[in-house]
Amino acid sequence: MKRIVVFTGAGVSADSGISTFRDADGLWANYRIEDVCTPEALRRDRATVIEFYNMRRRESLTKKPNAGHLAIAAMEEWADVQVITQNVDNLHEQAGSKRVLHLHGELMKLRSESNPNLIYDINDGWEQSLDAKAEDGSLLRPYIVFFGESVPMFEPACQIVSEADILIVVGTSLAVYPAASLVYYVRDRQVPIYLVDPGNPDTAMIRNPLTHIKERGAVGLPQLIEQLKNEFA
Ligand code: OAD
């Protein structure tokens, strides 16, 4: 069985109606990272940060996986598939993908402010109240990797990429590090890399054979995956 690693960014969820970050109408056109996505922001203006993630959580509850997520999940019928996502939504899981690593955290979880390993699922609703506390008595915060924080899942992600026979990269500008550098951790220069993205991600550093499918995920992924299935299933 081919080992296929799928590395996704905000673009894979764009066809489900979730905004990306750096496109013209993206989230970072309307919010400043320093106001909502840094540890300093959480200290300075906790209410704004928590409200930002409450709004994103409320929005995400109305969204459904699209044809791209579903094609990735269906690939498990004939390949050994691991998804690594920068996204904090759970649309890969909703589509049926069984092995999903979240590099930047998960919207439907909260964690203790002082203990990153004390993590709670939000099973009901979308709202984190400002004064909700963890068992250790600390305030809860969104389970999101903020800018300036370390990315604890990066090393396991590197290991997964190094075992890939094929790497598929979807809907990411490859602008945020260390996540973007995952493409360098393929086993050797022969491993083919497929990129599905209607825009122009920063591929300057990719040395492997690269096929850029300039389509949105809901169109390009089912096509690519059908082609790979015909070749390898
Ligand atoms: P970006 O917003 O930087 O990039 C989105 C990518 O999706 C671009 O390359 C677009 O061309 C592409 N895209 C747009 N519509 C698409 C569609 N329908 N189908 C496929 N691709 C499409 O998002 P990311 O690269 O995911 O981090 O951003 C990386 C990180 O920056 C995020 O995880 C987030 C953000 O700040 C944190 O919040 C910690």
Residues whose N, C-alpha, C, O or C-beta is under 5 A from the ligand:
A	BS01	OAD	G9 A10 G11 V12 A14 D15 T20 F21 R22 D23 Q86 N87 H104 V145 G171 T172 S173 L174 V176 V196 D197 P198 G199 N200 P201 E215 R216 G217
